[in-house]
Every structure is written in structure tokens, then in C-alpha cells.
Amino acid sequence: MALVNEHYLKLSDNYLFADIAKKVKAFKVSHPEIRVISLGIGDVTQPLAPAVIEAMHKAVDEMAVKETFRGYGPEHGYDFLREAIIKNDFEPRGIHLDMDEVFVNDGAKSDTGNIGDIVRWDNSVGITDPVYPVYIDSNVMCGRAGTLENGKWTNVTYLPCTAENNFVPQIPDHRVDMIYLCYPNNPTGTVLTASELQKWIDYAIKNDTLILYDAAYEAYIRDKNIPHSIYEIKGARNVAIEFHSYSKTAGFTGVRCGYTIIPKELTAATLDGNKRVGLNHLWDRRQCTKFNGTSYISQRGAEAIYTPEGKKQIRATVDYYMNNAHTMYKALTDLGFTVYGGLNAPYLWVKTPDGTDSWKFFEEMLYGAGIVCTPGVGFGPSGEGYIRLTAFGDKNDCLEAMERIGKWLKKK
Ligand SMILES: *Cc1c(COP(=O)(O)O)cnc(C)c1O
């Protein structure tokens, strides 16, 4: 008899965005005359850059000819892309990486979700709250999160990020084996300074903690003093894995490509504590068994992001989204909302007025203005009392959404 992985049964059945879709559908049925504007789900809307399209077309043509056809590629990615990554994303920031410290993947969700394969199932976990749901759910699936009690997982240390602490998570007062950090943050759109990050590195060195650093929104950083990579911080090579994605940087949500950095200095202990094992080697071993590489066409597309035209084009798209963020930030602030994020990230984290709960405000804004947001509590208990708006929409939609919210508030 095949038995199921019982840990999966602990997962909540309802997926946040499915719940939202259901409520939006109900609204549309009862209000067919209203055009709903979604500032909810975190997906991009602008097409791929011309340089990327051209490179991918060329790669497709190569696949059509016997001499240039490519079958299985290296599991960790083609050297042309790994080289471009090191030269463009790291060397200009004074970070030196070896080729075999770069693992090209099919997006950051896979690797942030799978990285737990190479560490023990009963490590304790620290997670900022609210958070990208993948970090929690992937730990639930292997039993590492423990059991759910009063809305929290027993083996997870929650690090609240709220207006009260200016969205800077407090360093835990006890040892945690592994900690997930995501900056610029989804969902709050806030960032950590170099000195704040240094405190995490110092904590990790002192406590032998593994930091899993998700830099998916790095391209949205505007402030020159905010680090783009955790390896800009002293000591990080010994304690941190970093995840990157071309999804938000270059509109690759449907193409699928990203990469993960695992420095060779990074090790973890065996249970008896007698031995340190390199995580770079373990991940390589894992990938060679369970992953067969990202498509050649996607990797050629990713490489094109690093050409002079590619850089200019993806910068223009990121600027387009950040202009939306700016417009929304200003409009909402003028309307009296307290708004966080949006300055170095494509997300605005908005305090609901008068302590209205997240879901109630979601429904009020949907029925009052025809605008869809994401209720903050969907990202974790500390998200209660907030909503998330994305800047990934069309410019005119963003403008209209702000106008509608203004009119709705006046009527209210
Ligand atoms: C969108 C996003 C990713 C990227 O996922 P992909 O699988 O690369 O598309 C990773 N982390 C966070 C926090 C995200 O919001």
C-alpha cells in the first residue's frame, strides 16, 4: 500500500490567489457593468525586451539545424550565461565568484522551494512575517515546520515586520538553524540597509545559521546605499545562499530562468557535529539527480539581458513599473493612506484605515471602486491590517485605479 506524505495534509487547502479570484468572480457576476482593475497578483504585464526576443529567435533557429542543435545542457547552466552573470551582476559590486558557484535554474520559486532537500528535515526555521508563502509551505511539506497551532507553525520562529519596527525584523534572541530573508521584500516592498544586513550576517556566523537570501526584486532598488546582493556584506560567503530570478527583472515569469549562488566556503554540520560538509557540492549533487537544466533558448534569452541594448531595454521596463509605484505612492498618500514600500520595490504595502481587517478592506475596495488588492493577512499573521498593491499593471490602469479610489473615499 502506498502511503501519502502526511505532511502535505497539514497544508491549508485554500490558496490565497484562488480565494481572491473566487471573490472577484462573484463581484463580476453581480456587477457586469464595472471593469475590474487588478492590482493584486504579482505578475508582470509588459512584453519581453526586443534584445531578448531576438536572442531567443536565434536560438530557436540553431535548434533547427543539425550542426547547432542542442540536447541536454549542463544541469548547472551554460558557461556563457554563468560568465555573463558573474561579470554583470557581481563583479561591478566587488563580488568575486567562481563559475561553479553559479547554478542557473528555471526560476527562483523552484530553488527556494527545493533548497531544503540538502539540509536536515528537523532544522529550526526563522521566517520574516508577512512572507512569500513558498518558504513556509515548502518546509511544511517535509515536516520541518512542525504542526500548526493557533495559526503558527511550531518549529518556525516568526520575525514580525510591521510599522511598529519600521519593517526591520528583530534578530532572534535564540539560535535558529536557517533563516529566510527576502529583500527588497515581497509583500511589504521594504528594504534592509547594509548595516542591518550586517547584523544578520554576524548573527549567522555566531549561531552557525544558514541564511537563504531571496534577491528576486534586486533590479528595483533605487537607493544607492541599499545592497543588491548579500555578498556585498562582509562574511556573507560563509553563511548565505542567494536566489535570483529574471521574472521581475526582465519579464521572464512565463519564460522561466534564474540562478542561485552557493559559495564554496559555505558549509553545514553533520548531526554528530564532527564534520562540515560543503553545500555547493551537495546542491550540485541534488541538481544533477533531480534537474536537467533550463532550456537553451531561455538561457540565450537571459544572456541577452546583459548586452548594452538588453540592459537599456529592461531598465526602461523596470522604470515603467517604478513610475507606476511612484504615482500610486503619491496618490494614496495624498488621499490620507499610510503607505510603505514602493520606493525600491514594485509593491506598496498600505495600512488599512481605522484598523479595518485585511479581507474586509479588500471587499470594500472591490465593491466600492472595482479595484482588486491582496489582503496582507494572506502573507502571514503580521500582515493583518494591511493590503498589498502591485505596480506591475498598465500605466493607465494605475491612474484610473487611483482616481476611482479617490472618488470612492469621498462617497464613503
Ligand atoms: C516572484 C518571486 C520570485 C520569482 O519566482 P520565479 O520562480 O523566478 O518566477 C521569487 N521570490 C519572490 C519573493 C517572488 O516574489
The ligand as an SDF file (V2000), in Angstrom:
LIG
                    3D

 15 15  0  0  0  0  0  0  0  0999 V2000
    8.2190   36.3920   -7.9730 C   0  0  0  0  0  0  0  0  0  0  0  0
    9.1100   35.9330   -6.8770 C   0  0  0  0  0  0  0  0  0  0  0  0
   10.1300   35.0160   -7.1220 C   0  0  0  0  0  0  0  0  0  0  0  0
   10.4190   34.5670   -8.5240 C   0  0  0  0  0  0  0  0  0  0  0  0
    9.9190   33.3610   -8.8340 O   0  0  0  0  0  0  0  0  0  0  0  0
   10.2650   32.7310  -10.2410 P   0  0  0  0  0  0  0  0  0  0  0  0
   10.0920   31.2770   -9.9720 O   0  0  0  0  0  0  0  0  0  0  0  0
   11.6780   33.0780  -10.5610 O   0  0  0  0  0  0  0  0  0  0  0  0
    9.2990   33.2750  -11.2310 O   0  0  0  0  0  0  0  0  0  0  0  0
   10.9470   34.6210   -6.0920 C   0  0  0  0  0  0  0  0  0  0  0  0
   10.7870   35.1140   -4.8540 N   0  0  0  0  0  0  0  0  0  0  0  0
    9.8380   36.0070   -4.5830 C   0  0  0  0  0  0  0  0  0  0  0  0
    9.7450   36.5580   -3.2210 C   0  0  0  0  0  0  0  0  0  0  0  0
    8.9620   36.4350   -5.5770 C   0  0  0  0  0  0  0  0  0  0  0  0
    8.0090   37.3180   -5.2900 O   0  0  0  0  0  0  0  0  0  0  0  0
  1  2  1  0
  2  3  1  0
  2 14  2  0
  3  4  1  0
  3 10  2  0
  4  5  1  0
  5  6  1  0
  6  7  2  0
  6  8  1  0
  6  9  1  0
 10 11  1  0
 11 12  2  0
 12 13  1  0
 12 14  1  0
 14 15  1  0
M  END
$$$$
